[in-house]
């Protein structure tokens, strides 16, 4: 286990965590598809299609093009959803759906970083309405996530206000460092995806977690440590006295990016897998 000791006489530091397949074993957004179906937000067909996307994501991860297709699909899917209803459905099913898929190793790292005096920041491409409560559950200090435009009727318009993805994540990390006084050369970052290489490059201690093929190759070339997380465990098993924290528990991250100021308030046998993912992606496009 890593020994993460902080020298408190030096500038502040933080640990930045990607969420999906890094802290939790699945896609956070797609995990709630059954809840959204039961709540009447999506049709049975949409629920099945979303489950299929989740399978593709779990088998081989998602490259840039696949992520773009997922973003377009999910943006169109949520158009017209009432934001208050989405938050209510997430809150009602959060523990049942997310608690069982939190990696024990990730939870331990979060605890160690906090014990060492570092802030813990979740940086996720998933939507804020899903990421914020998960961040609270994990005890994160800050959250950066994608935000959708909300109309005057309180419903999603289908447009993206801020997309926390790829280079944008790195920008958020750098701007948070500036606003919070983090010394990035002493900060940590964790991710499973090659799309997060810019975020990993931004810190002095990058870690590849359950990396996809491209990130594993990049980590080897740059001599970045590779971690394997494979033991999901309920927080209740780790912490018998665990209770859901009251809202709001996260510190605002409004200073991250001028364009995102209003949006960041709370927010892959390798060949075999690659071949299967490619085939599934083609199937997905035909659904």
C-alpha positions, 0 to 999 in steps of 0.5 A: 500500500502506498504511504502518502505522507504530507508535509504541512509546511509546504503548499497544499496538495490534492488527489484527483480521481476519475470516477468511472472504472477508477473509483467505481466498477461501472459507468456512473451515469449508465448505472442509473438507467433502470432507475430512470426507466422505472421513473418514467424518464426513458422507454424500455428500448432506451433502457436496454440500449443503455444497458448494452452501452454499459456492457461495451464500456465494461468489456473494453472501455471507450476511446474518443470516438465512442465517448463522443457517440455516448455523449451525443446519445445521452444528451439527446436522451435526457432532453426534456427530463425534469432536473428535480425528478432526476435528482430525486431518483438518484438520491432514492437509489444511490446506495443500492446502485453505487455502494456495491460497486465502489472499489475497496482499493479506491476507498482506501486511497481516498482515506489515505489522502485525507489522512495525509491532509490532501483534498480529494477531487472527483473529476468525471465526464458523467453528469453533475446530478449523478456525480455530486451525490456519489462525491458526497458518499465518498467524502470528496472535497470537490467535484468537477463534472459535466453539466447540461443546460437547464431551461426555465421550465427546470428541464434539460434542453439537451445542450451541454453547458460544460463537458468535463472530458479530456483536455478540459479535465486538465484545465479544471485541475490547473485552475483549481490548483491556482484558486486553491493553492495546490502544488501540482508537482506534489499532487496525485491523479488516478484514471483508467482511460487514455482520454485522461492522459492530459489530467495525468500529465498535469500532476507530479504523481500520476497513476494508471488504474485498471488502464485501457490498452492505450493508457497501459502502453503510455504508462509503461513508456512514461514509467507511471505506476499501474494499479489494479483495483478489483475488489468492490466493497460496500462502504457499510462493510468498511465503516460500520457506522457509515451514514449518508452525509447531509447535503450539501457536503461538497465545497464549490468549484466555481472558480474552475474555468470562466466558461465553466464557472456556472457549471462546476458548482459541485461535479479497457487477453487485450486483443480479444477485448479490443476485437470484441469492443470494436464489434460491439461498437458496430452493433451499437451503431445499428441499434 
